[in-house]
Amino acid sequence: MSKETFGSNVKKLRQAHGLTQSYMADALGISRRAYIDIESGKALPRTYERYEALAMVLHVNISDLWLETLDFVTETTVTIKR
């Protein structure tokens, strides 16, 4: 799997949850620019803890972030718990 696919998965999940890039950056403790680089496939999270935080905020397992397709994600199946 490529960084681009990972980033696309993160973006799709974030949008399905109705979250902003700024919210995600704050939740991960990184800058918005660093988060945008993850979504755009230019970078990956630098620590395992950031992968854990991404998975927790997006309500998925870490391994789900690396799937080639996210067929299980639709806007109607996502339950937001804030």
Biopython code that builds the backbone (N, CA, C, O; Angstrom):
import numpy as np
from Bio.PDB.StructureBuilder import StructureBuilder

atoms = [
    (1, "MET", "N", (0.832, -1.178, 0.000)),
    (1, "MET", "CA", (0.000, 0.000, 0.000)),
    (1, "MET", "C", (0.875, 1.239, 0.000)),
    (1, "MET", "O", (1.944, 1.249, 0.610)),
    (2, "SER", "N", (0.436, 2.258, -0.666)),
    (2, "SER", "CA", (1.201, 3.494, -0.785)),
    (2, "SER", "C", (0.756, 4.534, 0.236)),
    (2, "SER", "O", (-0.309, 4.428, 0.843)),
    (3, "LYS", "N", (1.608, 5.541, 0.404)),
    (3, "LYS", "CA", (1.241, 6.658, 1.273)),
    (3, "LYS", "C", (0.003, 7.357, 0.748)),
    (3, "LYS", "O", (-0.816, 7.852, 1.524)),
    (4, "GLU", "N", (-0.136, 7.399, -0.582)),
    (4, "GLU", "CA", (-1.294, 8.068, -1.182)),
    (4, "GLU", "C", (-2.596, 7.354, -0.817)),
    (4, "GLU", "O", (-3.597, 8.004, -0.515)),
    (5, "THR", "N", (-2.583, 6.021, -0.843)),
    (5, "THR", "CA", (-3.781, 5.265, -0.485)),
    (5, "THR", "C", (-4.100, 5.439, 0.993)),
    (5, "THR", "O", (-5.261, 5.608, 1.364)),
    (6, "PHE", "N", (-3.080, 5.399, 1.831)),
    (6, "PHE", "CA", (-3.266, 5.630, 3.260)),
    (6, "PHE", "C", (-3.912, 6.993, 3.486)),
    (6, "PHE", "O", (-4.895, 7.110, 4.217)),
    (7, "GLY", "N", (-3.353, 8.019, 2.855)),
    (7, "GLY", "CA", (-3.885, 9.371, 3.003)),
    (7, "GLY", "C", (-5.314, 9.486, 2.514)),
    (7, "GLY", "O", (-6.141, 10.153, 3.136)),
    (8, "SER", "N", (-5.601, 8.836, 1.400)),
    (8, "SER", "CA", (-6.962, 8.840, 0.866)),
    (8, "SER", "C", (-7.939, 8.179, 1.832)),
    (8, "SER", "O", (-9.063, 8.652, 2.002)),
    (9, "ASN", "N", (-7.518, 7.095, 2.461)),
    (9, "ASN", "CA", (-8.365, 6.419, 3.445)),
    (9, "ASN", "C", (-8.639, 7.318, 4.643)),
    (9, "ASN", "O", (-9.772, 7.409, 5.115)),
    (10, "VAL", "N", (-7.605, 7.975, 5.127)),
    (10, "VAL", "CA", (-7.764, 8.880, 6.268)),
    (10, "VAL", "C", (-8.745, 9.998, 5.907)),
    (10, "VAL", "O", (-9.628, 10.334, 6.696)),
    (11, "LYS", "N", (-8.587, 10.566, 4.722)),
    (11, "LYS", "CA", (-9.470, 11.649, 4.289)),
    (11, "LYS", "C", (-10.917, 11.162, 4.175)),
    (11, "LYS", "O", (-11.840, 11.837, 4.630)),
    (12, "LYS", "N", (-11.107, 10.003, 3.573)),
    (12, "LYS", "CA", (-12.462, 9.467, 3.411)),
    (12, "LYS", "C", (-13.129, 9.244, 4.770)),
    (12, "LYS", "O", (-14.297, 9.584, 4.955)),
    (13, "LEU", "N", (-12.390, 8.677, 5.708)),
    (13, "LEU", "CA", (-12.942, 8.441, 7.034)),
    (13, "LEU", "C", (-13.231, 9.749, 7.763)),
    (13, "LEU", "O", (-14.268, 9.891, 8.411)),
    (14, "ARG", "N", (-12.302, 10.711, 7.652)),
    (14, "ARG", "CA", (-12.516, 12.013, 8.300)),
    (14, "ARG", "C", (-13.782, 12.666, 7.770)),
    (14, "ARG", "O", (-14.597, 13.165, 8.546)),
    (15, "GLN", "N", (-13.950, 12.666, 6.462)),
    (15, "GLN", "CA", (-15.125, 13.283, 5.858)),
    (15, "GLN", "C", (-16.402, 12.540, 6.242)),
    (15, "GLN", "O", (-17.439, 13.165, 6.464)),
    (16, "ALA", "N", (-16.334, 11.218, 6.320)),
    (16, "ALA", "CA", (-17.514, 10.434, 6.711)),
    (16, "ALA", "C", (-17.959, 10.778, 8.126)),
    (16, "ALA", "O", (-19.145, 10.709, 8.448)),
    (17, "HIS", "N", (-16.998, 11.150, 8.969)),
    (17, "HIS", "CA", (-17.315, 11.541, 10.347)),
    (17, "HIS", "C", (-17.665, 13.017, 10.470)),
    (17, "HIS", "O", (-18.068, 13.478, 11.538)),
    (18, "GLY", "N", (-17.512, 13.757, 9.377)),
    (18, "GLY", "CA", (-17.823, 15.181, 9.407)),
    (18, "GLY", "C", (-16.816, 16.000, 10.203)),
    (18, "GLY", "O", (-17.166, 17.033, 10.774)),
    (19, "LEU", "N", (-15.572, 15.546, 10.243)),
    (19, "LEU", "CA", (-14.535, 16.235, 11.003)),
    (19, "LEU", "C", (-13.700, 17.128, 10.093)),
    (19, "LEU", "O", (-13.568, 16.863, 8.898)),
    (20, "THR", "N", (-13.150, 18.168, 10.658)),
    (20, "THR", "CA", (-12.304, 19.077, 9.890)),
    (20, "THR", "C", (-10.836, 18.662, 10.003)),
    (20, "THR", "O", (-10.449, 17.915, 10.901)),
    (21, "GLN", "N", (-10.048, 19.158, 9.083)),
    (21, "GLN", "CA", (-8.608, 18.908, 9.144)),
    (21, "GLN", "C", (-8.014, 19.526, 10.401)),
    (21, "GLN", "O", (-7.112, 18.948, 11.008)),
    (22, "SER", "N", (-8.504, 20.682, 10.793)),
    (22, "SER", "CA", (-8.008, 21.333, 12.007)),
    (22, "SER", "C", (-8.315, 20.494, 13.243)),
    (22, "SER", "O", (-7.474, 20.364, 14.133)),
    (23, "TYR", "N", (-9.518, 19.927, 13.301)),
    (23, "TYR", "CA", (-9.888, 19.063, 14.418)),
    (23, "TYR", "C", (-8.950, 17.857, 14.489)),
    (23, "TYR", "O", (-8.472, 17.494, 15.563)),
    (24, "MET", "N", (-8.694, 17.242, 13.334)),
    (24, "MET", "CA", (-7.828, 16.072, 13.291)),
    (24, "MET", "C", (-6.410, 16.426, 13.729)),
    (24, "MET", "O", (-5.794, 15.692, 14.501)),
    (25, "ALA", "N", (-5.900, 17.535, 13.242)),
    (25, "ALA", "CA", (-4.552, 17.957, 13.617)),
    (25, "ALA", "C", (-4.460, 18.159, 15.123)),
    (25, "ALA", "O", (-3.497, 17.721, 15.754)),
    (26, "ASP", "N", (-5.459, 18.821, 15.700)),
    (26, "ASP", "CA", (-5.472, 19.031, 17.151)),
    (26, "ASP", "C", (-5.538, 17.706, 17.900)),
    (26, "ASP", "O", (-4.840, 17.521, 18.897)),
    (27, "ALA", "N", (-6.367, 16.787, 17.428)),
    (27, "ALA", "CA", (-6.519, 15.483, 18.078)),
    (27, "ALA", "C", (-5.224, 14.677, 18.036)),
    (27, "ALA", "O", (-4.946, 13.892, 18.942)),
    (28, "LEU", "N", (-4.432, 14.872, 16.978)),
    (28, "LEU", "CA", (-3.170, 14.146, 16.828)),
    (28, "LEU", "C", (-1.992, 14.887, 17.445)),
    (28, "LEU", "O", (-0.906, 14.324, 17.587)),
    (29, "GLY", "N", (-2.203, 16.146, 17.813)),
    (29, "GLY", "CA", (-1.123, 16.938, 18.389)),
    (29, "GLY", "C", (-0.077, 17.340, 17.372)),
    (29, "GLY", "O", (1.110, 17.430, 17.685)),
    (30, "ILE", "N", (-0.537, 17.586, 16.128)),
    (30, "ILE", "CA", (0.366, 18.007, 15.066)),
    (30, "ILE", "C", (-0.186, 19.266, 14.410)),
    (30, "ILE", "O", (-1.325, 19.659, 14.666)),
    (31, "SER", "N", (0.610, 19.886, 13.577)),
    (31, "SER", "CA", (0.141, 21.080, 12.880)),
    (31, "SER", "C", (-0.860, 20.687, 11.784)),
    (31, "SER", "O", (-0.882, 19.546, 11.324)),
    (32, "ARG", "N", (-1.670, 21.640, 11.387)),
    (32, "ARG", "CA", (-2.618, 21.385, 10.293)),
    (32, "ARG", "C", (-1.856, 21.039, 9.014)),
    (32, "ARG", "O", (-2.284, 20.167, 8.257)),
    (33, "ARG", "N", (-0.749, 21.702, 8.772)),
    (33, "ARG", "CA", (0.078, 21.419, 7.587)),
    (33, "ARG", "C", (0.569, 19.971, 7.594)),
    (33, "ARG", "O", (0.535, 19.294, 6.567)),
    (34, "ALA", "N", (1.020, 19.504, 8.749)),
    (34, "ALA", "CA", (1.486, 18.115, 8.853)),
    (34, "ALA", "C", (0.328, 17.152, 8.601)),
    (34, "ALA", "O", (0.512, 16.111, 7.970)),
    (35, "TYR", "N", (-0.865, 17.496, 9.093)),
    (35, "TYR", "CA", (-2.018, 16.635, 8.851)),
    (35, "TYR", "C", (-2.386, 16.623, 7.367)),
    (35, "TYR", "O", (-2.693, 15.568, 6.812)),
    (36, "ILE", "N", (-2.358, 17.778, 6.732)),
    (36, "ILE", "CA", (-2.662, 17.862, 5.299)),
    (36, "ILE", "C", (-1.675, 17.004, 4.509)),
    (36, "ILE", "O", (-2.059, 16.355, 3.536)),
    (37, "ASP", "N", (-0.415, 17.000, 4.918)),
    (37, "ASP", "CA", (0.586, 16.165, 4.247)),
    (37, "ASP", "C", (0.247, 14.681, 4.372)),
    (37, "ASP", "O", (0.517, 13.912, 3.449)),
    (38, "ILE", "N", (-0.336, 14.268, 5.489)),
    (38, "ILE", "CA", (-0.762, 12.873, 5.651)),
    (38, "ILE", "C", (-1.900, 12.567, 4.692)),
    (38, "ILE", "O", (-1.857, 11.568, 3.974)),
    (39, "GLU", "N", (-2.917, 13.420, 4.675)),
    (39, "GLU", "CA", (-4.067, 13.194, 3.789)),
    (39, "GLU", "C", (-3.681, 13.208, 2.317)),
    (39, "GLU", "O", (-4.264, 12.475, 1.518)),
    (40, "SER", "N", (-2.722, 14.019, 1.956)),
    (40, "SER", "CA", (-2.340, 14.138, 0.549)),
    (40, "SER", "C", (-1.341, 13.068, 0.124)),
    (40, "SER", "O", (-0.970, 12.997, -1.048)),
    (41, "GLY", "N", (-0.904, 12.240, 1.063)),
    (41, "GLY", "CA", (0.027, 11.171, 0.726)),
    (41, "GLY", "C", (1.472, 11.599, 0.670)),
    (41, "GLY", "O", (2.321, 10.854, 0.179)),
    (42, "LYS", "N", (1.769, 12.789, 1.163)),
    (42, "LYS", "CA", (3.154, 13.266, 1.160)),
    (42, "LYS", "C", (3.928, 12.765, 2.377)),
    (42, "LYS", "O", (5.159, 12.762, 2.379)),
    (43, "ALA", "N", (3.195, 12.341, 3.417)),
    (43, "ALA", "CA", (3.841, 11.904, 4.651)),
    (43, "ALA", "C", (2.970, 10.872, 5.354)),
    (43, "ALA", "O", (1.785, 10.722, 5.055)),
    (44, "LEU", "N", (3.580, 10.176, 6.282)),
    (44, "LEU", "CA", (2.876, 9.240, 7.147)),
    (44, "LEU", "C", (3.058, 9.703, 8.587)),
    (44, "LEU", "O", (3.998, 10.441, 8.878)),
    (45, "PRO", "N", (2.181, 9.286, 9.489)),
    (45, "PRO", "CA", (2.412, 9.619, 10.898)),
    (45, "PRO", "C", (3.796, 9.126, 11.325)),
    (45, "PRO", "O", (4.242, 8.061, 10.898)),
    (46, "ARG", "N", (4.462, 9.902, 12.163)),
    (46, "ARG", "CA", (5.845, 9.572, 12.524)),
    (46, "ARG", "C", (5.969, 8.590, 13.675)),
    (46, "ARG", "O", (7.016, 7.965, 13.848)),
    (47, "THR", "N", (4.894, 8.444, 14.476)),
    (47, "THR", "CA", (4.972, 7.557, 15.631)),
    (47, "THR", "C", (3.774, 6.613, 15.665)),
    (47, "THR", "O", (2.717, 6.892, 15.098)),
    (48, "TYR", "N", (3.972, 5.492, 16.346)),
    (48, "TYR", "CA", (2.881, 4.540, 16.515)),
    (48, "TYR", "C", (1.720, 5.183, 17.269)),
    (48, "TYR", "O", (0.557, 4.882, 17.000)),
    (49, "GLU", "N", (2.037, 6.061, 18.205)),
    (49, "GLU", "CA", (1.000, 6.736, 18.975)),
    (49, "GLU", "C", (0.093, 7.582, 18.088)),
    (49, "GLU", "O", (-1.099, 7.711, 18.366)),
    (50, "ARG", "N", (0.644, 8.155, 17.032)),
    (50, "ARG", "CA", (-0.172, 8.941, 16.096)),
    (50, "ARG", "C", (-1.077, 8.022, 15.279)),
    (50, "ARG", "O", (-2.219, 8.377, 14.983)),
    (51, "TYR", "N", (-0.572, 6.843, 14.915)),
    (51, "TYR", "CA", (-1.433, 5.862, 14.241)),
    (51, "TYR", "C", (-2.581, 5.462, 15.169)),
    (51, "TYR", "O", (-3.730, 5.362, 14.737)),
    (52, "GLU", "N", (-2.267, 5.237, 16.439)),
    (52, "GLU", "CA", (-3.302, 4.877, 17.411)),
    (52, "GLU", "C", (-4.340, 5.991, 17.549)),
    (52, "GLU", "O", (-5.542, 5.729, 17.585)),
    (53, "ALA", "N", (-3.867, 7.227, 17.624)),
    (53, "ALA", "CA", (-4.774, 8.364, 17.758)),
    (53, "ALA", "C", (-5.665, 8.499, 16.526)),
    (53, "ALA", "O", (-6.863, 8.752, 16.654)),
    (54, "LEU", "N", (-5.094, 8.334, 15.345)),
    (54, "LEU", "CA", (-5.882, 8.387, 14.108)),
    (54, "LEU", "C", (-6.987, 7.335, 14.139)),
    (54, "LEU", "O", (-8.149, 7.634, 13.865)),
    (55, "ALA", "N", (-6.617, 6.116, 14.471)),
    (55, "ALA", "CA", (-7.593, 5.025, 14.508)),
    (55, "ALA", "C", (-8.683, 5.301, 15.541)),
    (55, "ALA", "O", (-9.862, 5.056, 15.283)),
    (56, "MET", "N", (-8.295, 5.807, 16.704)),
    (56, "MET", "CA", (-9.268, 6.081, 17.750)),
    (56, "MET", "C", (-10.258, 7.168, 17.323)),
    (56, "MET", "O", (-11.469, 7.004, 17.472)),
    (57, "VAL", "N", (-9.747, 8.255, 16.801)),
    (57, "VAL", "CA", (-10.611, 9.364, 16.392)),
    (57, "VAL", "C", (-11.544, 8.944, 15.250)),
    (57, "VAL", "O", (-12.691, 9.386, 15.185)),
    (58, "LEU", "N", (-11.048, 8.097, 14.360)),
    (58, "LEU", "CA", (-11.826, 7.683, 13.191)),
    (58, "LEU", "C", (-12.624, 6.397, 13.432)),
    (58, "LEU", "O", (-13.307, 5.910, 12.530)),
    (59, "HIS", "N", (-12.537, 5.853, 14.643)),
    (59, "HIS", "CA", (-13.312, 4.665, 15.047)),
    (59, "HIS", "C", (-13.040, 3.459, 14.157)),
    (59, "HIS", "O", (-13.967, 2.775, 13.726)),
    (60, "VAL", "N", (-11.763, 3.203, 13.884)),
    (60, "VAL", "CA", (-11.355, 2.037, 13.098)),
    (60, "VAL", "C", (-10.129, 1.409, 13.761)),
    (60, "VAL", "O", (-9.544, 1.987, 14.677)),
    (61, "ASN", "N", (-9.753, 0.243, 13.298)),
    (61, "ASN", "CA", (-8.489, -0.367, 13.704)),
    (61, "ASN", "C", (-7.370, 0.242, 12.867)),
    (61, "ASN", "O", (-7.599, 0.717, 11.755)),
    (62, "ILE", "N", (-6.172, 0.222, 13.410)),
    (62, "ILE", "CA", (-5.039, 0.754, 12.664)),
    (62, "ILE", "C", (-4.913, 0.051, 11.319)),
    (62, "ILE", "O", (-4.627, 0.693, 10.308)),
    (63, "SER", "N", (-5.120, -1.246, 11.298)),
    (63, "SER", "CA", (-4.989, -1.994, 10.043)),
    (63, "SER", "C", (-6.000, -1.541, 8.995)),
    (63, "SER", "O", (-5.725, -1.631, 7.798)),
    (64, "ASP", "N", (-7.164, -1.054, 9.423)),
    (64, "ASP", "CA", (-8.172, -0.569, 8.475)),
    (64, "ASP", "C", (-7.653, 0.620, 7.668)),
    (64, "ASP", "O", (-8.055, 0.814, 6.521)),
    (65, "LEU", "N", (-6.775, 1.405, 8.256)),
    (65, "LEU", "CA", (-6.243, 2.581, 7.568)),
    (65, "LEU", "C", (-5.399, 2.200, 6.354)),
    (65, "LEU", "O", (-5.176, 3.020, 5.464)),
    (66, "TRP", "N", (-4.929, 0.949, 6.322)),
    (66, "TRP", "CA", (-4.058, 0.492, 5.246)),
    (66, "TRP", "C", (-4.787, -0.323, 4.190)),
    (66, "TRP", "O", (-4.157, -0.783, 3.238)),
    (67, "LEU", "N", (-6.098, -0.516, 4.329)),
    (67, "LEU", "CA", (-6.843, -1.311, 3.357)),
    (67, "LEU", "C", (-6.852, -0.638, 1.991)),
    (67, "LEU", "O", (-6.862, 0.589, 1.893)),
    (68, "GLU", "N", (-6.847, -1.447, 0.941)),
    (68, "GLU", "CA", (-6.911, -0.897, -0.416)),
    (68, "GLU", "C", (-8.240, -0.201, -0.683)),
    (68, "GLU", "O", (-8.285, 0.802, -1.395)),
    (69, "THR", "N", (-9.324, -0.732, -0.115)),
    (69, "THR", "CA", (-10.630, -0.096, -0.259)),
    (69, "THR", "C", (-11.303, -0.023, 1.105)),
    (69, "THR", "O", (-11.071, -0.864, 1.973)),
    (70, "LEU", "N", (-12.112, 0.961, 1.274)),
    (70, "LEU", "CA", (-12.866, 1.129, 2.515)),
    (70, "LEU", "C", (-14.351, 0.963, 2.222)),
    (70, "LEU", "O", (-15.151, 1.857, 2.500)),
    (71, "ASP", "N", (-14.709, -0.173, 1.663)),
    (71, "ASP", "CA", (-16.093, -0.406, 1.270)),
    (71, "ASP", "C", (-17.063, -0.341, 2.444)),
    (71, "ASP", "O", (-18.250, -0.074, 2.255)),
    (72, "PHE", "N", (-16.569, -0.581, 3.644)),
    (72, "PHE", "CA", (-17.448, -0.573, 4.809)),
    (72, "PHE", "C", (-17.829, 0.843, 5.252)),
    (72, "PHE", "O", (-18.685, 1.008, 6.122)),
    (73, "VAL", "N", (-17.215, 1.843, 4.674)),
    (73, "VAL", "CA", (-17.468, 3.221, 5.080)),
    (73, "VAL", "C", (-18.474, 3.876, 4.147)),
    (73, "VAL", "O", (-18.249, 3.996, 2.942)),
    (74, "THR", "N", (-19.572, 4.290, 4.725)),
    (74, "THR", "CA", (-20.526, 5.149, 4.033)),
    (74, "THR", "C", (-20.969, 6.192, 5.033)),
    (74, "THR", "O", (-20.898, 5.965, 6.241)),
    (75, "GLU", "N", (-21.409, 7.294, 4.565)),
    (75, "GLU", "CA", (-21.826, 8.347, 5.489)),
    (75, "GLU", "C", (-22.992, 7.920, 6.358)),
    (75, "GLU", "O", (-23.150, 8.436, 7.464)),
    (76, "THR", "N", (-23.811, 6.997, 5.890)),
    (76, "THR", "CA", (-24.959, 6.576, 6.679)),
    (76, "THR", "C", (-24.602, 5.537, 7.729)),
    (76, "THR", "O", (-25.391, 5.302, 8.644)),
    (77, "THR", "N", (-23.426, 4.903, 7.625)),
    (77, "THR", "CA", (-23.052, 3.884, 8.619)),
    (77, "THR", "C", (-22.163, 4.432, 9.716)),
    (77, "THR", "O", (-21.889, 3.729, 10.689)),
    (78, "VAL", "N", (-21.714, 5.644, 9.591)),
    (78, "VAL", "CA", (-20.805, 6.213, 10.581)),
    (78, "VAL", "C", (-21.614, 6.832, 11.707)),
    (78, "VAL", "O", (-22.522, 7.629, 11.474)),
    (79, "THR", "N", (-21.274, 6.457, 12.920)),
    (79, "THR", "CA", (-21.875, 7.048, 14.105)),
    (79, "THR", "C", (-20.827, 7.889, 14.784)),
    (79, "THR", "O", (-19.764, 7.390, 15.154)),
    (80, "ILE", "N", (-21.114, 9.146, 14.949)),
    (80, "ILE", "CA", (-20.147, 10.052, 15.543)),
    (80, "ILE", "C", (-20.393, 10.118, 17.038)),
    (80, "ILE", "O", (-21.500, 10.411, 17.491)),
    (81, "LYS", "N", (-19.330, 9.836, 17.804)),
    (81, "LYS", "CA", (-19.392, 9.924, 19.254)),
    (81, "LYS", "C", (-18.377, 10.960, 19.690)),
    (81, "LYS", "O", (-17.182, 10.677, 19.768)),
    (82, "ARG", "N", (-18.849, 12.148, 19.970)),
    (82, "ARG", "CA", (-17.941, 13.209, 20.414)),
    (82, "ARG", "C", (-18.227, 13.529, 21.849)),
    (82, "ARG", "O", (-17.576, 14.398, 22.429)),
]
sb = StructureBuilder()
sb.init_structure("model")
sb.init_model(0)
sb.init_chain("A")
sb.init_seg("    ")
for serial, (resi, resn, name, xyz) in enumerate(atoms, 1):
    if name == "N":
        sb.init_residue(resn, " ", resi, " ")
    sb.init_atom(name, np.array(xyz, "f"), 0.0, 1.0, " ", f" {name:<3s}", serial, name[0])
structure = sb.get_structure()
